[in-house]
Amino acid sequence: MTWVLLSLTAGLADATIYAAMKKLADVPPHVTLWWRFTLALPVLGALLAVDGIPELQPGLLPVLLLFSVLIAAGSLLIIRATQIAPLSTSMPVLSFTPAFLLLTSWLMLGERSGPIGTVGVLTIVLGAYVLNAHQRDVGLLAPLKALVTARGSLYVLGTALIYAVSANLGKIGIERSSATFFTTAAYGVVSLLVLPWMLRSARDLGRAMKEHTGALLLMGGAAAVMMLCYALAVQLTIVPYVIALKRTNGLFSVLFGVLLFKEGRARQSLLGAAIMFAGVVLITLSGA
């Protein structure tokens, strides 16, 4: 089951990216964003060199541009969330992405889910409730309200919604090119889009390189590993299974938050993240 190990490694690498971002809390978000995508380009470029440039289908360019803008926006929200909120309570909220996909995939691709998918959505909501269960003293619905009142969770929830749209665009883009070409091109477009802001921030760029070399290299290396493992895994099994296991990033983020950043409520956060992951699995099974 090589694809299982690859998918789990992708989830671990994803959580590592978020942990590295938290180490960059004093770096302007656009600087972190630029490094996040640029440092992964050499590995992605090597993958593309091995696979070769495919035949490009009509309509690829607008899909690529919109996809790139969306993943840049989602990443900026994630970066901001890591700066202001604990990893253990904010990152598991990304598990809402498959729940949102039930609607966006139906609208954009005509894909429908069954009753199991609905149970999966409710399971994710239950997990979110457990994640914020300490808020119950101020009202029965307070744990769910925390998703939109706590800025860190709100930013990640926004990212989950953005990713639910960009995931469909990514599927369209890959069908019109290839997984390696579309991913490499998207990372390159994001890097170029952010470059003008980077050129205005030479001082911030230099300071980030000087003070946070290790975190920057860790973030870029983890991004490359994540994409490499993901690209290899989807060649061995269907994409929904890979995405489901990749969502273990929420569980890994809880562990990193507790072990590296000494965040509290470890047992509660881990239970909530585990329940949300179970919901992701159910949604995946409903579409398998």
Secondary structure, 3 states (H helix, E strand, C coil): CHHHHHHHHHHHHHHHHHHHHHHCCCCCHHHHHHHHHHCCHHHHHHHHHHHCCCCCCCCHHHHHHHHHHHHHHHHHHHHHHHHHCCHHHHHHHHHHHHHHHHHHHHHHHCCCCCHHHHHHHHHHHHHHHHHCHHHHHHCCCHHHHHHHHCHHHHHHHHHHHHHHHHHHHHHHHHHCCCHHHHHHHHHHHHHHHHHHHHHHCHHHHHHHHHHCHHHHHHHHHHHHHHHHHHHHHCCCCCHHHHHHHHCCHHHHHHHHHHHHHCCCCHHHHHHHHHHHHHHHHHHHHHHC
